[in-house]
Amino acid sequence: MILAVFLAALLLLFIAVRHNVGVPFLAMIAGVAVYDAWGASFANTISEWIPGASVIVIQYALYGLLVVGFPLVLYLRAGRSGLFGILRIAESVVFAAVLTILVAEPLANIFSFDNLAYEISSFLNNIRGIAMIVGIIAAYVDVFLFRTGKAW
């Protein structure tokens, strides 16, 4: 149920706010790459600096900050989307789906998943590659159509 609520909240946010999704989507992908490159070693370093801190909690916090936190802040500060109509809605759906795919594993480790969450997670994992490619293409199109707060 937690995954369904997370996905629904993201969809509602992205469809209602109508901001540019391009840069936040690319920032989310960059956040995953940065975390994969040095997130675990940085979490170990932080846990050495703070004696009582759990490495797992620090890893989840870093992952959440890089993959969810910064992209959502960028999204909320972005201007209106350069896409319109069904393209903007489709881009919002893809952005929410990819973000849900990326946080499903940490959420599964924190919360216990029910059957609905497992079904959503398995469906999204099946379309992960396609969703990533479509999302990246839509993000680049949105970035190219967006210029100083106005669409071309």
Summary of the structure (lengths in Angstrom):
residues: 152
radius of gyration: 16.3
end to end distance: 40.9
largest distance: 53.1
contacts: 459
relative contact order: 0.20
helix: 81%
strand: 4%
